Amino acid sequence: MDDAGSTVPRRQLGRYLRELREDAHVTVAAAAKALEWSPPRIWRYEGGQVPIHPNDAEAMCRLYGASPETITTMRDLARETKSRGWYHSYDHAIKEWFKLYVGLEAAASTIRQYEPNVIPGLLQSLEYMTEIITTGNPDLKPSDQQAKIEVRSKRQKLLARVVPQAPDLDVVIGEAALRRPLKDRAAMARQLRHLAAVATQRHNVTVRVLTFAAGLPSRPAVGPFSILTFPKVSVRPPEPTTVYSDGPCGAIYLDKPTEIETYEGIWSSLKQHCLTPLESTEFITRIAKEFDDEG
């Protein structure tokens, strides 16, 4: 498999197993008792958080009364969940809930992100990401901070990927993210020029700025989030569009149609309040000059 690793097949298998269980009217508690597992083990499997051994997938299928053809399909899919993405070599630096996102990000065909307070990770300069990571993780050893920086730098390479085709990245950035300086204001100016350059030079990157003057979009209290869509790469249905949002204690992954509809509405409102991509680039460049002049 490519650098998406096992994330997509894990999520697909987990979703299929959950659907089989629900169609059979078996609760998580009842399944765990029958299989002599803990309920969290069922949840981890169904959530695509961990690989599944083919024998475990078969045991679940048999409990739910699946057909022999379905059991064979689920066993084959379970074998795919064992492959590992590049990010698994950074197990000590990436939390489990974020590994899932890194894999989905690498598998996505389109990534839409809203970041009101910081420059999105895929568009950060090395100086900017270094300060963000070290400031946000002061208790980590320097070696672990460096590992986080390496992970973010590696993630950025997907924007220049040729095979599979690089995803389209469409971001909305709040003005606060552009004006909140680093300790080194000259470094902040360089970050903003880097942001403007990427937006101008990369055909698959679109940057829009939500200025203070634009007023409030709908759901003004919403925090940062990403909407990921996926290509159809096999005979199986594509991974469903997924909304991701995280915080200091974990992350949420949403893929129900009603949830996606809500966030599509929020995204549409944000875009309507933004500057155009060209206006955004000019706006970012002006703020970069302000930091230069302060220096």
C-alpha positions, 0 to 999 in steps of 0.5 A, a space after each residue: 500500500 501507499 503511505 496511507 498505511 492501514 488507515 482506510 482499510 481499518 476504517 472500512 472494516 470497522 464500519 462493515 463490522 459495526 453494520 453487521 453487528 447492528 443488523 444482527 441486533 447485537 449490542 457491543 456488550 453482548 458481542 464482547 461477552 459472547 467473544 470473551 473480549 472487553 467492550 473497548 476491544 469491540 469499539 477499537 475494532 469498529 472505530 478503525 483504531 487498530 488492525 484486526 487479525 483475520 481470525 478476529 474478523 471472522 469470529 465477529 462475522 460468525 457471531 453476527 450470522 454473516 454469509 460465507 462470502 462476507 466472511 471471506 471478504 472481511 478476512 481479506 480486508 483484515 489482512 490489509 489492516 496490518 500494513 503500516 504507514 511511515 508515521 508508525 516509526 514515530 509511535 513515541 511522538 504521535 498520539 494514537 488518535 492522531 495516527 488515524 488522522 495522518 493516515 486519512 490525510 495521506 489517503 484523501 483527495 481533498 482536504 478542507 481546513 479551517 484554522 482561526 488562530 494558527 497557520 495550518 500545519 501543512 503550510 507552516 514554515 520550519 521556524 513557525 512549526 518549531 515554535 508552535 510545537 515547542 511552545 505547545 509541548 514544553 514538558 516534552 524532551 527535546 528529542 520528542 519535540 524534534 520528532 513532532 517537527 519531523 512528523 509535520 515536515 513529512 506530512 507536508 510532502 504530500 502536497 508535492 506528491 506525484 503518485 498517488 496524485 497529491 490532494 487538493 488543499 483548501 484552507 480558510 485562515 482567520 486574520 488572528 492567525 496572520 497577526 499573532 506573531 512569533 517571538 522572532 517577528 522576522 521569522 513571522 514575516 518569512 512564514 507569511 511570505 511562505 504562505 503567500 508563495 505556496 498559495 500562488 505557486 501550488 495549483 492544488 493549494 487554495 488559501 482564503 483569509 477570514 478578516 476581522 472586518 468580515 464579521 461573523 459567519 454562521 456558527 461563529 463559535 466553531 473551532 478549527 476542523 478539517 473535512 476530508 474526502 476520498 477517491 474511489 481506489 478499488 472495487 470497494 466503496 470510497 471512504 466516506 467524507 470525514 470531519 476531523 477536529 482535535 484538542 489537547 485531550 483527543 479528537 473526534 471523527 464525524 462521518 454521519 450524513 447529518 454531521 457532514 451536512 452541518 459542517 458543509 454548511 459551516 464551510 460554505 458560510 466561512 467561504 462566503 465571508 472570506 476574501 478571494 484567493 487573490 485578495 487573500 494573497 495580497 492581504 497576507 503579503 501586506 501583513 508580512 511587510 508590516 512585520 518587516 517594517 517593525 523589524 
